[in-house]
């Protein structure tokens, strides 16, 4: 199984989109500071994820969520959570 996930920084409240086949392990790496792009934004929490059987489908979805349209889509589907 491959996962596309969205993390929210508790430090700066910004979102990070990533892809992995080990969701729990990847979150641990993010929060341990082993991922350069999120190292200074810790702690992080998973606020959304999608599961894919096919790796290519997961990476295609990740790339789309990183576009302006994808980020707008995330804001629409997480509208209530992001207002908190």
N, C-alpha and C positions, 0 to 999 in steps of 0.2 A: 504494500500500500504506500502511496506517495501523498504527501500533504502539502497544501498551500496554506500558509498561516499568516495571521496579522498580529503583531505585537504592539502594545501600547506602552510607551515609556511613562513610568510614574514620576520621572524627573522633569521632562519637558512636554509631556502629554502628546508627543508626536507618534505617528504610526510607522511601522516597519513591516514590509511584506517579504516573505521568504518561502522556500520550498525545501522539503526534506523527506526522507523515508523513516525518520525516527523523531517524532514530534517531541517527546519528553526529553530525549537526549539533546536535541537542538536547543530547546529552551534553557536547559542547564548550561550549555556552552555560552549562550547569550548572556545569561545572568552571572556567569563566572568571569566574564570579560574576555573570552577567547574569540570573539567576533569583532573585528576592527570597527565595522560600521555602527555597532551598538554599544561598544565598550564604555563610552562616556555618557550613555543615556540610561544606565541601569538605575533601579531595577525595572524589569520588563514583565508584562503579563500577557498571556494569550487571550485575545478577545474574540477571535474568529478563526475557524479553519474549515477547509474542505478536503475530502479524501478522494483520491483518484487511483484506479487500478493501473493505469498506464502512465509511465514517467513523463513521456512527451506531452501528454494532455495536461499534467500538473504544471510543467514548466511553461507551457503556453499560457495557462491561466495566470500564473505568477507574473509573467511579463505584461499581460493585459491589465492586471490590477495595479501595476506600477505606472500606467498611463494616466492622463488626466481623466479620461472616461472611467477607467477602473477605480480611481480614487473617489470620484463622484458617486459611483455605484456603491462603494463601501460606506460612504457617508449616508447614503439613502437607506441602506439595509440595516445600518447600526445607529440610526438617528436617535433612538431613545437612549441607548447606552452612552453615546458620545455627548449627550446633553448633561449627563451626571457630573 
